[in-house]
């Protein structure tokens, strides 16, 4: 690092750059919920009327300044805008932009997620409990060593190789997920593969001959609550476990291991709560007025094997055990379909801020079309191939993330050096 320069961050990074959007103009909006923890790329936005908020362009880094979003790693780079387009988002973002000729936009992103930056940012938070915020001046006054602009670009290019491949895997998995949903709808909603066969009338309309109407509850053997009781200290009578929370479900459903919390529970409770392959996790509490509960993940044997501790789910979720193994993929796909068409909103209750899913009515009263066991078995063979591909891609992304997270602080600190235009740097 002998040739790195010690700088004040505010002198090399533009904080909350000035941009303009006319009042009541419709523009792309990135809300806080669109940022995924420790994920570089933002894949969703909404078109909204601008009435205020932070403004940014492509290449800018959005840093969450409020607890617990900052601690959870909600920091991403904007790439969803067109050339010269200005977007806006949460007032809880701090926008970081490069200074031309001094800093590189990708290097700024990786600096912002490095321990060097994050530790100072988290320690600078002030305010009442639960609403603490980062102070911008504290970030501007951070003093760090940074390399030359060419070396910044080389560092960023090295780290971007990992994130770019992770993003490719994510896009492939989304395509596979869409294929799976299309196949499910084709088979069990539109009955397209069976239209040449005989049909019979039912209370839900015309259905393939031999199929029947019923409820999800007829296929479910047990609904296991995740309530493992009050957290207890480690001791000889407890077991350390990995606890899947509602926030972990989207990651797991997309094939990623994620970062579920570690807990300690009584060994006698573990016997009742431990998850196994073939079960389905469904979130039953925590939905907002705009976000229904009901997110689901299929627990496979492969998924169980990648964790080094037994799996349980939080008390905000339920684990569903099926009467037959071949039912799990059908029930899982059905729950995903019902979530997608917003049916779960009809089975929620609770306060204005927190919604709870009434699984008793959902599982035992909502009528569905149930195919024959033979058809469910055939669907399981098709779906299993797709979900294995999803999990393989997700597992690869987890490994890439681990490598990236390992070398990132070493590159940002100068402990490891990278070549610049064919010149190898020792470090």
N, C-alpha and C positions, 0 to 999 in steps of 0.2 A: 504493500500500500504506500510505498515511499513516494510514488508519483500521484497519489490521490489527493484531492484538495478538501480541506476542512471548510464547510460552508454552513451558513444558516439557511434552513430549509425555505424560509420565506423569500430568500434571494434567488432561489433556483427553481421554485415551483410557484405557479400562479394559483392562488386560493380564491375560489368562487369568482371566476372571471366574469366580467360584465357581458351580458348578452341581452337581446331584446326580443320579446314576443308581445304582440299587441293584445290588450285586454279583450277577452271574449273570442280570441282566435282559437280555432281548433288545431291542436298540435299533439304530437306523440307524448304520452305521459308514462313515466316509469315510477310506479309506487314502490314503497319499501318492500312489500310482499313479493315483488318481482325479482328481488335480489336473492340468490341462493347462497348459503354459507360457503365461503372459500371456493367460489366458482367465478372464473374470470368473465365469462360471456353472459349477457342478459338475453334471454330468448323470447321474452314476452313484453308487450306494452299495450296501452290502450289509447284510443283517440279521445281526447277530452277538451273541454273548453278551458282555456287558460284564465285563471283568476288569481294566480300567484304561485310561488314556489321557486326552487332552485332551477337554473337554466344551464344547459350544457350542449356540447357538440360531440361528434364521434371522436374517440380517442381519449376523452376525459375519464378520469376515475371518479366513481361515486363512492364516498366513504360515509357509512352510517355513523352518526355522531351520538346516538342515544343508546342507553342500556335497554335490553341486553343484546340489541342487534349488533353493536360493535364487537362485543365479546364473542358473539356467535360467528363472527367472520363475514358479515354482510358488507363486502367491498367488491365492486365489480367495475369493469370497463365498458363504456358505451360503444356499441358497434352497430346499432340497429337504425341509425339515422341515415338519410341521404346526404350527398355532398352539400355543404353549406346550410344544412337543415339544423334548426335549433329545437331541442326538446326540453321538457321540464319534468320536475318530479317533487318528491317530498321535501319539505322544509327542513327535514332532519338529515339531509345529505350535506356533506361538505364536498365541493367539487375541486379536484386537483387537475391542473393542466401543465404541460411542459412549457418551458421557456425556450423559444426557438434558438438553436445554436448552442444551448447550454445543457438541456436535459432531454431525454427521450421519453415519449408517452408510455411505452410499455415498461421501461425501467421504473417510472414513477408508480405504475400499478404494482409491480413486484416489491418495490420499496415499501409501499403502503400496507402490504400484507406480511411483511417481514417482522420478526420479533423486535428488531431495532426500533421500528416505528410503532408497532402495536402496543408494546409494553408502555411506552411513554404516553401514548394516546389514552390508554385505559387508566393509567395512573393520574392523568390530568382531569378526569371526569369530576364534575361538581354538580350539586343539586340535591333535592330530596330523594329519599330511598325509592328506587324503582323508576325514577325519571331523571337520572343523572345524564349529563351531556358532556362531550368533549369541548374544550375551549379552543377555538381556532388559534388564538395568539400563542397558546402553548405549543401547538404544532408548528407554527411559523418560526418559533424560536428554537426548535430542535437543531442541534449542531451535529452534523454527521460528516463522514468522509465519503466523497463520491469520486468515481473514476472519470476519465475523459469521456466525451460523448461517444466516440467509436467503441470504447470498451463497454459503456452503458448498453449500446445497441447489441453488442455481442452477448452480454449477460442476458438481456431480455430475449434475444433470439433463442438462446439455449433453453431458457425456461418456457418460452412460448411453444417449443416443439412438443412439450408434454401437454400443455393446455390445448393445443390445436388437435392433437390426437384424441384427447378426452372429449373434446367437442364433436369430433367426427363420430366417435362411439355413441355419444348422446344422441346425435341426429339419426344414426342407424337404428338405435333402439326405439326412437319415436316412430320411425317408419314401421318397424316390426310390431310395435304396440298398436299402431293404426291398422296394420294387416290383421292382427288378432281380433280387434274389435269389428272389423269388416266381416271377417269369417264368422264370428259369433252372430252378428246381426243377420247375415245371409242364411245361416243354418236355423237359428232359433227364433227369429222375429219374422223374416220374410219367407222362410222355408224353401228357398230357391233350389237347393239340391234335391228336394223331395217332390217337386211339383208334378213330375211324371207319374207319381204313385197315387194311391187312393187317399182321400181325405174324409174326415167325419166332422160333424158339427159339435161344438162345445159352447159353454157359456162365454168363452173368450173368442168365439168365431170358429172358422174352419181350420182344423189342425190335421197333420198327417195321421193316418190310420194307425192305431196302437199307442199313440201318445195320449197324454191326459192333462187335465188342469189340476193344480194343487198349490202348495205353498213351499217356500224355501225351508220352513221348519220341518217339513216331512223328510228332507234330505239331511238335516243336521242332527247329529247324535248328541252333542253337548255344546253349550255356550259357556265357556270358561271365563270367569271374571279375572281381571288382572290385579285386583286389589290385594297386594301382598302385605298390607299393614304398614305401620309406622317404621320408617328407616331405623335400623339399629346398628350399633357399633360392631366392628369385627370381633369375633370371639370364637370359642371352640364349638359353639352350637349353631353357627351360622354358615351360610354358603355365599360365595361371591358369584354374582350373576350379571349378565348383560340384559339391560331393560330397554325394550323397544317402546318408544313414545310415538304419539301421533305425528310429531314433526319428522320422525325417522321413516315413516311409511312411504312417502314418495320416493326417497332414495332407494329403499329396499325394493320397492315395486319396479324400479328401473334397473335393478341388477347391481346396485352399489351396496357395499357393506355399510357405508355411513359411519357415524360416530355415536352409537347409542350409549347411554349412561351406564355406569357400573353401580350396582347396588349390593347390599348384604341382606339376606333374608334367612329365616329359620329353615333348617334342613327339612323339617316336616312340611313346610309350606312349598318347598321346591318340588316335592313329589307331586303336588297338586297343580302347580303353576307352570312347570317346565314345558316349553313348546317343542313340537316334533314335526317332521316332514308331513305334508298333507293338510296341515291346519291353515286356517285363514285368519289374519288379523284384521279387525275392523275398528275404526275409531268411532267411539260412541258419544264423546263429549268434547266440547271445545269449539264447535262451529260458530261462526259469526253470522250476522244478518246477510252477508254477501257470500259466505263460504259455508256450504253445507258440511255436516259431519259425514262419515261414511267412507273416508279414504281406506283403501284395503291393500293388503300385501299377501301374497301366497308364500307360505313357509315351505320350502323344499328341503330335501335331505342335503343337497349341495349347499344351500344357504346356512343350515345349521352347522355344517362342517367347517365353515370359514371362521366361525367365532371360537375363541379359545375358552369361553366360559358358557355355562348353560344359559339358554334364552328364556326370558319371561316377557310379558308385556305390562305396561303401566295400567293403572286402574281406570284410565281414560279410554282404554281399548278393551275389546273382547277377543278371545281366541275361539274360533269355531272348529269343532271336530265333526267330520262327516261320517255318515253311516257306512259308506263305501269309499275306498280310495279314489275310484273313478269319478266320484261326484265332485271332487274338490275343484277341478279346473272349470267345470260347468258352473258351479255356484260362484266361484271367484269371478268368472267372466260376466255372469249375470249381475253380480253386485257392482262391478265396474260399469256395466251398461246402465243400470238404474241410477248410479251416481252421475253419469254423463248426461242423462236426460232430466236431471234435477228432481227425481222422484223423492229423494230422501227429505227434501224440505217439508213434504207432507206428513212426515213421521217424526218431526222434531218438536220438542217442548223445552221449557226452561225460561230463563230470564232473557231480557233484551240483549245483553252482552254475550252470554254463554248459552249455547244450544246443546240439547242432549237428544240422542237418537233413540226413539222408542222401538227397540229391536223386537219386543214381544209382539207388537202389532205388525211391524214390518215383516217378520218371519212367519207369523201365524195367520195373518189375515190377507196380506196382499197376494192376489192370485197370479200365478205364472203358468206358462205351458211347460210341462215336464216331458222330455223325450224318453224313449226306451233306454234301458241300461246299455243295450248294444250301441246305440247312437252316441250315448255319453262316452262310452269307451273309445269309439272311433274319434270323437272330438278330442279326447284326452291325448291320444297319440299325436294328433296334429298340433295341438296347443303346446304339448311338452317340448316338441322340437323348437317352437318359437321361443318359449320362455328360457330354454337352455341357451339359446343364442343371446338373449337379453342378458342373462346372468354371466355368460362368458365375457361379453363386452364390458359389463359393469365391473367384473372382477379385474379385467385388464386395466380399466380406468382407475380402480382403487390402487393397484400396484404403481401405476404411473404417478398418481397423486402422492403416494408415499415417497417415491424417489424425488419428485419435485420439491416436496416439503423438506426433505432431508438436505438437498443441496442448495436450496434457496438462501437460507441465512449464511451459508458459507460463501456463496457468490456475492451477496450484498455486503458482507463484511470484508471481503477481499481474502478470506482464508483460502479459497480456491480461485484461480485465475483462468480465464478463457482466452483462446487465440483471437487476435484482431487482424483481419485481412492477411492471414497466413503467418503472422508473427506469434509464436507461442510465448505465453507469459508464465513464469514460474511462480508457484504459490502453493 
